[in-house]
Amino acid sequence: MSNVTQEVTRAELLELYKDLRVCDVRDGMDWVGMHGYGTVDKKIRPLFRTKVVGIARTARYLPFEGPMTNKTGDEYTEWVKWYYGNVCTDPWGKEVEEGDFICLDVCGIDVGLIGSNNSLDHKKRGARGYLTNGGGIRDTDEVIHQGIPVWSEFVSQGMDQGRIRYYEKDIPIAIGGVAIYPGDVVVADGDGVIVVPQKLAVEVAKYAHQELKGDKAGRKRLYEALGWDPDETVL
């Protein structure tokens, strides 16, 4: 994955976007002529209210075409081990680095590709959040308890075997009507998700900060008029 965007490193990009809200970034995209692009479909919502900024790491999974096993019990346990080792693998998971926003095209499949265990391993490696275009998330009580941000269309119960297979990684994918390339900037909060193309990231940030600065100044004056103490949202 590229570490440079318009001569800016990953770390510098993450710093540049860390204080920006989704709405600010939406404004920044408008300012560079991208009015109709970048906003992920509103059906994809956060598992819990939080804010994340990261750099897109992408992977695509496809439906499992079969044949499905007729094994049960202990034999099924062994088949499941084989499935995770040969069919539904996650080679991208071992490559996760600090600041990654993991974007998974799961083709709308109702399956829990991400759960409480593997998400915690990715968090340890530096993953900041997840975006999927189907379910893709289960064990949600533990995932929320562990503070792992996820934006998805719905929650799933089922394990991977017999439902989904790994296809490719580090490639362009589409989620919620938006093309996501490795290295794009992903910003997500309670307003949803927006994706900034890597080549536009610096320019978009310039105007996003312009709008955020104006919003803070206006709201600070209103805080003062209301007799409220200023907080981090207006300072």
LINTAJO-V167279 format. One record per residue. N is the residue number from 1. OMEGA is omega as a letter, one per 20 degrees, with the letter a starting at -180 (999 if undefined). Layout:
# LINTAJO-V167279
n->[N N]
omega->[OMEGA OMEGA]
This chain:
# LINTAJO-V167279
n->[1 2 3 4 5 6 7 8 9 10 11 12 13 14 15 16 17 18 19 20 21 22 23 24 25 26 27 28 29 30 31 32 33 34 35 36 37 38 39 40 41 42 43 44 45 46 47 48 49 50 51 52 53 54 55 56 57 58 59 60 61 62 63 64 65 66 67 68 69 70 71 72 73 74 75 76 77 78 79 80 81 82 83 84 85 86 87 88 89 90 91 92 93 94 95 96 97 98 99 100 101 102 103 104 105 106 107 108 109 110 111 112 113 114 115 116 117 118 119 120 121 122 123 124 125 126 127 128 129 130 131 132 133 134 135 136 137 138 139 140 141 142 143 144 145 146 147 148 149 150 151 152 153 154 155 156 157 158 159 160 161 162 163 164 165 166 167 168 169 170 171 172 173 174 175 176 177 178 179 180 181 182 183 184 185 186 187 188 189 190 191 192 193 194 195 196 197 198 199 200 201 202 203 204 205 206 207 208 209 210 211 212 213 214 215 216 217 218 219 220 221 222 223 224 225 226 227 228 229 230 231 232 233 234 235]
omega->[a r a r a r r a r a r r r r a a a a a r r a r a r r r r r a r r a a a a r a r a a r r a a r r a r a a r a r a r a r r r a r r a r j r a r r r r a r r r r r r r r a a r a a a a r a r a a a a r a r a r a a a r a r r a r a a a r r a a a r r r r r r a r r a a a r r a r r r a r a a r r r r r a r a a r r a r r r a r a r a a r a a r r r a a r a r r r r r r a r a r r r r r r r a r a r a a r a r r a a a a a a r a r a r r r a r r r r a a r a r r r r a r r a r r r r a a a a 999]
